Amino acid sequence: MRYNHLVKIAGFSVLLFLMVLTANQTIAQVSLSGEIRPRTELSHGYKSLATENQDASIVTTQRTRLNFQYKSANVLTKVALQDVRLWGGQAQLTGNENYAVSIHEAWAEVFLLPAFSFRAGRQELNYDDQRILGAVNWVQQARSHDLLLFKYEKAISLHVGIAHHESGSLTDNIYSGSDAYKNLQFIWLNRKWNKNSLSLIFLNNGVPVTNGTEQKVNYSQTSGAHFTSAIKALSISSNLYFQSGKAVSGKDISALNFLIEAGGKLSEKNLLTAGFEYLSGTDYSETTKMKSFTPLYGTNHKFNGAMDYFYVGNHLGSVGLQDIYLKYDYKQEKLSANAELHYFASAAGITASAKKYLGTELDLSASWSINPEAKLTVGWSVMFADDSMVLLKGGNTKTFSNWAFLMLTVAPNFL
């Protein structure tokens, strides 16, 4: 009898909870989701050419996230807890650790009017094709910013972001933290019509330069446009960005980034895309100006090859890049496959006698959706480098430089 009584109480409690939750859905929406993403990578020439006696390495990293989101008519909030670790990086018997779990996102958005809101806190920034501002989701830790964002969303979307960082001392305004900038402001404007989209962006990036006890800020400006259009089965995408201002070194910046891409459906499941991207560089004989374009805070892994030889924490302030590429995509219900071929050349002179051709990279990948909450992705890439790549990256052209990965992504919805 006592057992049956407890069962009735438990059943009534669950029913009451569901009734309250259902009633609350009319006022607010609550979601609780997660992500567990282990990835094993084999590397023998990743980011730079392998040396003659270099052994291949196999490492496994894992990203674990817990995402909580709340939305009502007045506010939208999100908190994303994140743990990124290397398998075998800590002892099996481990106690509490400092910074074992970090906050990837923690922001609140307040709606002042139906079309106007502001968002404050740590947040991802994803704009257009993510060449200038992106979350870098491929990287296990990804990227997020501490800033204030004003948003206007109607026929035209207008976003204004403002960030200012200091080290926390009330006696000065010095910033000696680990972030890439002390001050950042950007304006993003987007207009969509028919099957066209045009975005304009202006970004003012302030990097601290400390000399003794004094600190000044060198500002660089990135401005430009991103355009996409679709005509029946053909899609077109283009970027044009200019950079000016002062580099950390104090040199004047004069740099350019241009991209043109066209894709066409061969059938409902097959897509072929061809493109060209140019990022200006500083010639070996240039001494007065910085002519190297910097993609700043973009998702650079999605550009210029999966082996990350360019602009993924490297190749900055260098000779730039010309990337001619061809992509093939196949998609069906649960399976997708991708093949990319990149022809790389420098944009500026490496030496008086070096050729601009750097190498050719082949990237192959495939994904299988095991079920709606689990996906398996595999990839393999190989770099066929020329001697000019050795001048930039070191290593040996006679070694077999390749990289492969196997990644499982599980994204459960708890609530």
ZAMARGU-4260 file (C-alpha; in steps of 0.2 Angstrom, whole numbers, plus 5000, padded with zeros to 4 digits):
<rodrens>
0) 5000/5000/5000 | 5014/5012/5004 | 5023/5008/4988 | 5007/5012/4978 | 5004/5028/4987
5) 5022/5034/4983 | 5019/5029/4965 | 5003/5040/4964 | 5012/5055/4972 | 5026/5053/4960
10) 5014/5052/4945 | 5004/5067/4951 | 5020/5077/4953 | 5026/5073/4936 | 5009/5078/4929
15) 5009/5094/4938 | 5026/5098/4932 | 5021/5095/4914 | 5005/5106/4916 | 5015/5120/4923
20) 5029/5118/4909 | 5015/5118/4896 | 5007/5133/4903 | 5023/5142/4904 | 5027/5138/4885
25) 5014/5151/4881 | 5024/5164/4889 | 5042/5159/4887 | 5052/5146/4877 | 5066/5136/4887
30) 5078/5124/4879 | 5092/5114/4886 | 5104/5105/4873 | 5121/5098/4873 | 5136/5093/4861
35) 5149/5080/4863 | 5162/5081/4849 | 5177/5070/4850 | 5189/5071/4835 | 5204/5061/4831
40) 5217/5069/4819 | 5232/5061/4810 | 5245/5074/4805 | 5260/5072/4794 | 5262/5090/4787
45) 5247/5099/4794 | 5250/5118/4793 | 5267/5116/4787 | 5277/5103/4777 | 5283/5088/4785
50) 5302/5086/4788 | 5312/5072/4781 | 5313/5062/4798 | 5296/5068/4805 | 5284/5054/4812
55) 5265/5055/4810 | 5256/5060/4825 | 5238/5055/4831 | 5229/5065/4843 | 5211/5066/4850
60) 5203/5081/4856 | 5185/5083/4863 | 5173/5098/4864 | 5159/5096/4877 | 5145/5109/4878
65) 5129/5112/4888 | 5118/5126/4880 | 5104/5134/4890 | 5092/5146/4881 | 5077/5156/4887
70) 5066/5167/4876 | 5051/5177/4880 | 5043/5192/4872 | 5054/5204/4881 | 5071/5195/4882
75) 5082/5182/4874 | 5096/5174/4884 | 5109/5160/4881 | 5123/5152/4892 | 5134/5140/4884
80) 5146/5130/4895 | 5161/5122/4887 | 5175/5110/4891 | 5189/5107/4878 | 5202/5094/4882
85) 5215/5083/4874 | 5213/5064/4877 | 5226/5059/4889 | 5230/5077/4894 | 5225/5074/4913
90) 5227/5060/4925 | 5213/5047/4927 | 5212/5052/4946 | 5209/5071/4944 | 5201/5083/4957
95) 5194/5100/4954 | 5204/5110/4941 | 5205/5129/4938 | 5196/5133/4922 | 5191/5115/4918
100) 5174/5122/4911 | 5174/5139/4903 | 5159/5150/4897 | 5159/5150/4878 | 5143/5161/4878
105) 5134/5171/4891 | 5123/5185/4884 | 5106/5193/4886 | 5096/5202/4872 | 5083/5215/4877
110) 5069/5219/4865 | 5065/5238/4866 | 5054/5238/4850 | 5049/5224/4839 | 5063/5228/4827
115) 5076/5235/4839 | 5086/5226/4852 | 5103/5226/4861 | 5113/5211/4866 | 5127/5212/4880
120) 5139/5198/4885 | 5150/5185/4878 | 5144/5180/4861 | 5148/5173/4844 | 5149/5184/4829
125) 5144/5176/4812 | 5142/5188/4797 | 5140/5184/4779 | 5152/5170/4773 | 5162/5173/4790
130) 5178/5179/4781 | 5179/5194/4793 | 5168/5189/4808 | 5165/5171/4811 | 5164/5159/4826
135) 5177/5146/4819 | 5166/5132/4824 | 5179/5119/4817 | 5191/5124/4831 | 5186/5114/4846
140) 5186/5130/4857 | 5178/5141/4844 | 5178/5160/4845 | 5167/5172/4855 | 5168/5191/4859
145) 5164/5201/4875 | 5155/5216/4868 | 5139/5226/4866 | 5128/5223/4851 | 5114/5234/4844
150) 5102/5226/4832 | 5089/5233/4820 | 5080/5220/4810 | 5067/5225/4797 | 5068/5226/4778
155) 5086/5231/4781 | 5097/5224/4795 | 5108/5235/4804 | 5120/5229/4818 | 5132/5240/4828
160) 5145/5232/4839 | 5156/5240/4852 | 5170/5232/4863 | 5182/5240/4875 | 5195/5229/4886
165) 5205/5234/4900 | 5215/5224/4913 | 5204/5229/4928 | 5215/5241/4937 | 5206/5257/4943
170) 5222/5267/4942 | 5225/5266/4923 | 5218/5260/4907 | 5231/5248/4902 | 5225/5232/4893
175) 5238/5217/4894 | 5225/5203/4892 | 5226/5189/4880 | 5213/5195/4867 | 5217/5202/4850
180) 5211/5219/4852 | 5208/5233/4866 | 5195/5242/4856 | 5183/5236/4842 | 5169/5244/4834
185) 5159/5238/4818 | 5144/5242/4808 | 5136/5229/4797 | 5122/5233/4785 | 5112/5220/4775
190) 5098/5221/4762 | 5090/5206/4754 | 5078/5207/4739 | 5072/5193/4728 | 5086/5180/4728
195) 5100/5194/4731 | 5109/5199/4746 | 5121/5213/4749 | 5131/5217/4765 | 5142/5232/4769
200) 5154/5231/4784 | 5165/5243/4792 | 5176/5237/4806 | 5188/5248/4817 | 5201/5237/4826
205) 5212/5244/4840 | 5227/5234/4845 | 5237/5240/4861 | 5255/5244/4859 | 5264/5246/4875
210) 5281/5256/4877 | 5287/5256/4895 | 5273/5262/4906 | 5263/5270/4892 | 5251/5262/4880
215) 5244/5268/4864 | 5231/5260/4852 | 5235/5257/4834 | 5219/5256/4823 | 5216/5248/4807
220) 5200/5249/4797 | 5192/5235/4786 | 5178/5240/4775 | 5170/5232/4760 | 5155/5222/4754
225) 5148/5204/4752 | 5136/5200/4738 | 5126/5184/4734 | 5114/5180/4720 | 5105/5166/4713
230) 5099/5164/4695 | 5089/5147/4693 | 5102/5134/4696 | 5117/5146/4697 | 5123/5154/4712
235) 5136/5168/4713 | 5146/5175/4728 | 5158/5189/4729 | 5169/5198/4743 | 5178/5214/4741
240) 5187/5221/4757 | 5200/5235/4759 | 5211/5238/4774 | 5220/5254/4780 | 5226/5262/4796
245) 5241/5257/4806 | 5249/5240/4809 | 5256/5235/4826 | 5273/5239/4819 | 5268/5256/4815
250) 5268/5254/4797 | 5254/5261/4786 | 5242/5247/4780 | 5236/5246/4762 | 5229/5229/4758
255) 5215/5221/4748 | 5204/5205/4748 | 5194/5199/4733 | 5184/5184/4730 | 5173/5178/4716
260) 5164/5161/4716 | 5151/5153/4705 | 5141/5137/4708 | 5129/5127/4698 | 5118/5112/4702
265) 5122/5097/4690 | 5107/5088/4698 | 5097/5089/4714 | 5111/5080/4723 | 5127/5086/4714
270) 5134/5104/4715 | 5150/5110/4706 | 5158/5127/4712 | 5173/5136/4705 | 5181/5151/4713
275) 5196/5163/4715 | 5202/5172/4730 | 5215/5185/4731 | 5223/5192/4748 | 5236/5205/4745
280) 5254/5202/4752 | 5270/5212/4756 | 5283/5210/4743 | 5301/5205/4750 | 5307/5221/4744
285) 5294/5232/4752 | 5300/5242/4767 | 5288/5256/4770 | 5270/5249/4770 | 5261/5234/4776
290) 5252/5227/4761 | 5247/5210/4768 | 5228/5208/4771 | 5223/5201/4788 | 5206/5191/4788
295) 5205/5196/4807 | 5191/5187/4816 | 5184/5176/4802 | 5181/5157/4801 | 5197/5155/4791
300) 5197/5136/4791 | 5183/5136/4778 | 5194/5145/4766 | 5211/5141/4757 | 5211/5122/4760
305) 5208/5111/4775 | 5226/5109/4780 | 5226/5127/4787 | 5242/5132/4778 | 5236/5150/4777
310) 5228/5162/4789 | 5224/5150/4803 | 5236/5157/4816 | 5249/5159/4803 | 5254/5167/4786
315) 5250/5184/4794 | 5260/5199/4787 | 5267/5188/4774 | 5267/5187/4755 | 5248/5185/4753
320) 5239/5172/4743 | 5231/5168/4727 | 5219/5153/4728 | 5211/5145/4713 | 5199/5132/4718
325) 5186/5119/4712 | 5173/5111/4723 | 5161/5096/4721 | 5147/5093/4733 | 5136/5078/4734
330) 5121/5077/4746 | 5107/5064/4749 | 5096/5061/4764 | 5109/5055/4776 | 5126/5055/4767
335) 5136/5070/4760 | 5153/5070/4752 | 5164/5084/4747 | 5180/5086/4736 | 5190/5101/4734
340) 5206/5106/4724 | 5216/5121/4728 | 5230/5129/4717 | 5240/5141/4728 | 5252/5155/4723
345) 5259/5170/4733 | 5252/5187/4729 | 5268/5196/4731 | 5286/5191/4728 | 5294/5179/4740
350) 5312/5182/4734 | 5320/5189/4718 | 5321/5172/4711 | 5307/5162/4719 | 5292/5157/4709
355) 5275/5162/4715 | 5267/5145/4714 | 5267/5137/4731 | 5257/5120/4729 | 5241/5111/4726
360) 5230/5104/4739 | 5217/5090/4738 | 5203/5089/4751 | 5191/5075/4753 | 5178/5073/4766
365) 5161/5064/4769 | 5148/5065/4783 | 5135/5052/4788 | 5120/5056/4799 | 5118/5041/4810
370) 5102/5048/4817 | 5095/5066/4820 | 5106/5068/4835 | 5122/5060/4829 | 5134/5062/4814
375) 5150/5055/4809 | 5162/5065/4798 | 5179/5059/4790 | 5191/5068/4780 | 5208/5067/4771
380) 5219/5080/4763 | 5236/5080/4754 | 5248/5094/4750 | 5258/5094/4734 | 5271/5108/4737
385) 5283/5117/4727 | 5300/5123/4733 | 5293/5141/4736 | 5282/5133/4750 | 5298/5128/4759
390) 5304/5146/4759 | 5288/5151/4768 | 5285/5135/4779 | 5300/5125/4780 | 5300/5106/4779
395) 5303/5095/4763 | 5294/5094/4747 | 5299/5076/4745 | 5290/5070/4761 | 5272/5065/4760
400) 5262/5079/4768 | 5245/5074/4773 | 5232/5075/4786 | 5216/5066/4791 | 5202/5066/4804
405) 5188/5056/4811 | 5175/5066/4821 | 5159/5061/4830 | 5146/5074/4834 | 5132/5070/4846
410) 5120/5085/4849 | 5106/5079/4861 | 5091/5090/4865 | 5088/5087/4884 | 5073/5099/4885
</rodrens>
